Amino acid sequence: MDLLLQSIARHISLSPEEQQQFLAFTETKNYKAKTILLKAGEICTHSFFVTKGILRSYTLDENGVEHVMSFACPGWWIADMYSYLSQRPGHLYIEVNEDADVLLLSKENQERLYHDIIKTERFFRILVENSLVANQQRLMDNLSFTAEARYDKFSKKYPDLIHCLPQKQIASYIGVTPEFFSKMKAKLLKK
């Protein structure tokens, strides 16, 4: 709960009563590793705020190959934003990478927050804007950077995750096969 309130406080100021009201709209859940929270084709009815553990979102291509879209570690939100905002079936899976404690916020409760605590609209707008900027930057990086440069950027953005995540998930996130990633890492270690 404290982590969520700290996250909110970076962008807006809530009174103690508003903080309690915000928290009342969330639901606390504990999940074991490998739990699927959302499947492609389902409607994303909740966004997830991670207080402990790691979640990830990914999609599967027509060959069943996994493509990691994002990771969420403590202090981060994750959802299938297309589905969450449109309330249509989505394309992403959201899975628990390691045992996690998560606060769930339903789309319905988020709308209630907008009504009851108007400044929460600003908070969520900032989150969506930051997400849009990060996704645009990642797309540009994938189009113009080498795999080594993408890995370097990932290592700097997620220094604590490098040792927590399976190598195949890191490879998927930077857009290379696990085999290429293994060879690339071996080459980088020789430098």
N, C-alpha and C positions, 0 to 999 in steps of 0.2 A: 504494500500500500504506500509506504514511504517513497519508494522508487517512482511510482506513478505521480505522486504529488510533487516530487522534485522535477520530474519531466514537465509537468504542467506549469510549474513556477518559472521555468526558463522562458516561457512565452506569455503567460498571463498571470494575474494575481487573483487568487480566490480567498475569500474570507474563510475562517474556520467552518462556518455553517455551510458555505458553498462546497468546501472540500468534502465534508461529510455527505452532502447531497450527491456530489459527483461519484464518490465511492459507493454510495447506495445503489447506483445504477449499474455497477459492475458485479460480476460473479467470479469468485475465486475457484479455480480448478487445479488439480494436480494430475499430471499425465506421465505415463511411463514412456521410455524411449520406444520408437517405432510406431507410436499411436498415430493414426491418420485422423487429423481433425477436419479435413475437407478433401473431397474427391472432385476431380474434373467432372463436370456435368451437374454438380449440385449447386444450389444457390448459397452463397456466402452470407449468412445471417448475422455473423459476429466478426468483430475485429479482435485480435488477440494482443495483449500487452504482456511481454515476458518479464517476470520478476526473478526467475531462476531457470537455468537451462538454455537450450538452443532449439529454435524451430527453423524450418526451412520451407520455402515454396519451390515447386518445380512443375514442369510439364513433361509429358511423354510424347515423343513423336510417333509416326506411323509404324516405326520399327521397334517401338517399346524402349527407345533410348531416352534416358532421363536428362533433362536440361534444367539445372538449378537456376532459379530466377533470383532468389534472395535468401539471406539468413537473418534471423532475429535473435539477438542475445539480450541479456537483461537490460531493460530500459528502452527497448525497441518495440514498435507495433508491427504487426503483419496481418495481411488479409489478401484475398483475391479482390483487388480494388474494382476491377470491371464489374464483377458479380455483386460485390457489396454495395456499390453505388447505384447500379442499374436494377438490382434484385432480379437478375436473369441468371440462368445457369452459367457457371464459370468454366475456366480452362485449366485452373491450377489445382495441384494437390498441396496441402499444408500438412507437414509431418513433424513429429517431435523427434529431434535428433538425439537428445539426451534428456533424461528425466527433467521435467519442467514444472514450474509453478507459473500459472498464467491467469491474468484477469481478462475476462470476456466482457465485451461491450456489444450489446445487440444493436442492430441498425435502428430498431424502434426506440431503444433507450437513448441512443445518440441524438435522435430527433427530439426527444423529450428534453434532453440537456440543452439543445439549442433554444428551446422555448423557455425553460426554467432559469437557465443561467446563460444569458445571451452571449457573454464573452467567450463561451466555449466554442462558438462558431469560429472565432478568430484563432483559437488554439488548433482546431482541426484543419482550418484553412492553411495555417502555417505548415502543419504536418504534410498535407497533400502537396503543397508547393515544394517543400523540401524533397518529397518523394519524386515529384515530376523532374526536378533538377537533377537528382541522383540518377534516375532512369535515363534521362537524356545524355548525361555524361557517360554513363556506362555504355550506351549504344554507340556514342562517338568513339569511345575507347576501343570497343570491339571492332569497329570499322577501320580504325587508323593505327592502333598499337599492335606491336608484336605480342605473341603469347608470353614472352619473357617480361615485357613491360606490363602486361595485364596482371601477371602473377605478382610482380613487384608492387603494383598499386594495391592489389588485394592484401598482400602481406602488411602493407602500411596501414590500410584501412581497418583490418581485422587482426592485429598482432596477436591477440589472445586466442583466436580461433584456429590459427595455423596448426597448432598441436592438438586441437580437440576434434577436428573434422577428418573424416576419411579422405584420403588423397583423391579418390575417384569423384567425390563431391566438389572438391576444390577444382579439379580438372574440368568438371562439367560447368562450374560457375564461370571459369575463364574461357570456356569454349573450345576445349581440346579433349582428345581421347585420353583415357588413363595411361595408355602406353606412351603417347607423345609426352604427357606430363612427366612420367617417370624418367624418360630420356632427357627431357629438358632440365629437370631438377639435378640429375646426375651431372650434366654438363655445367650447370651453374655452380655446383659444389666444387668442381675442378678449377674454377677461375680463382 
